[in-house]
Amino acid sequence: MKKLAFAITTIVFLISCQNEKQLDPSGDCVKVRLVSVLCGQAVMKIEDPTKYSFGESWKDHSNVFLGFLDCSANEATLRDAPFFYVELSAKPFPDDNCPRCAAAIDYSGEKHFYVRVVPNCGGGSIKE
């Protein structure tokens, strides 16, 4: 009986650890469209169903995340694009050090990534 209780406890512990595992999307490329943008922050809707795990529900949108745009991103161009591709990172890009305004999007979700706009995804990932 003790062995059975230990086995069940171990299985429950392993499952709970797996559910709490942090998502590390670094290097992944995702097709997105812009929901809203302000001062280098953008709520982006994921257009590729295989990448929906990077998103969450926010207000009346599903499969979205908050992206911190790199310095080279042109917000006006992104507003006009029907969709575009971004490289995701859990950490800031090393060459991304530009001034930004202090305004922020009211995003209450948990999924936040640093993003860099790229021409296309090719094979779906730009991991090296």
C-alpha positions in Angstrom: 0.0 0.0 0.0 2.9 2.4 0.8 4.4 1.7 -2.6 1.1 2.5 -4.3 0.7 5.7 -2.4 4.3 6.7 -3.2 3.9 5.9 -6.9 0.7 8.0 -7.1 2.3 10.9 -5.2 5.3 10.8 -7.6 3.1 10.7 -10.7 1.0 13.7 -9.4 4.2 15.6 -8.6 5.7 15.0 -12.1 2.5 16.0 -13.8 2.3 19.2 -11.8 5.9 20.1 -12.6 5.3 19.5 -16.3 2.3 21.9 -16.2 4.3 24.6 -14.6 7.2 24.4 -17.0 8.0 27.8 -18.5 7.5 28.2 -22.2 10.8 29.2 -23.9 10.0 30.3 -27.4 13.4 31.7 -28.1 14.2 31.5 -31.8 10.7 30.4 -32.8 9.1 32.2 -35.7 5.4 33.0 -35.7 3.0 34.4 -38.3 0.9 37.2 -36.5 -1.3 40.1 -37.1 -1.5 43.2 -35.1 -4.4 43.7 -32.6 -3.0 46.9 -31.0 0.3 48.8 -30.7 1.6 51.5 -28.5 5.2 52.8 -27.8 7.0 49.6 -28.8 4.5 47.2 -27.3 2.1 45.2 -29.4 -0.7 42.8 -28.8 -0.3 40.2 -31.6 -2.7 37.5 -32.7 -1.1 34.2 -33.7 -2.2 33.2 -37.2 -0.6 29.7 -37.3 -2.6 27.0 -35.4 0.6 25.0 -34.6 1.9 28.0 -32.6 -1.3 28.7 -30.6 0.4 27.5 -27.4 2.4 30.8 -27.4 -0.9 32.7 -27.0 -3.7 33.1 -24.6 -7.1 34.8 -24.4 -7.3 38.5 -23.7 -10.4 40.6 -23.7 -12.4 39.4 -26.8 -9.3 38.0 -28.6 -7.9 34.5 -28.5 -4.4 33.2 -29.3 -2.7 36.6 -28.5 0.4 37.7 -26.6 2.1 40.9 -25.7 5.2 41.6 -27.7 7.9 44.0 -27.0 9.0 45.2 -30.4 12.7 45.6 -31.2 14.0 49.1 -32.2 13.9 48.5 -35.9 10.2 47.8 -36.0 8.1 50.3 -37.8 4.7 50.5 -36.0 3.0 52.3 -39.0 4.0 49.6 -41.4 2.8 46.9 -39.0 -0.6 48.6 -38.6 -1.1 48.4 -42.4 0.1 44.8 -42.9 -2.6 42.1 -43.0 0.0 39.8 -41.3 3.8 39.6 -40.7 6.3 37.3 -39.1 8.2 37.7 -35.8 11.0 35.9 -34.1 10.2 35.3 -30.4 12.6 35.6 -27.5 12.1 35.2 -23.7 14.9 37.8 -23.2 15.6 41.2 -24.9 17.6 41.0 -28.1 21.3 42.0 -27.4 21.3 44.8 -30.0 18.0 46.3 -28.9 18.8 49.4 -26.8 16.7 52.4 -27.9 14.6 54.9 -26.0 10.9 54.3 -25.7 7.9 56.3 -24.5 6.5 55.5 -21.1 2.9 54.7 -22.2 1.9 51.0 -22.0 -0.8 48.7 -23.3 -3.3 47.6 -20.7 -2.5 43.9 -21.1 -3.4 41.6 -18.2 -2.2 38.4 -19.7 0.8 36.3 -18.7 2.4 35.7 -22.1 4.9 38.3 -22.9 7.8 38.0 -25.5 10.4 40.1 -27.0 9.8 40.1 -30.8 11.8 41.0 -33.9 10.0 41.4 -37.2 11.5 39.0 -39.9 10.8 38.7 -43.6 9.4 35.1 -43.3 9.6 32.0 -41.2 11.0 29.6 -43.8 10.8 26.3 -41.9 8.9 27.7 -38.9 11.9 28.3 -36.7 15.0 30.4 -36.9 16.7 28.5 -34.0 20.4 27.8 -34.8 
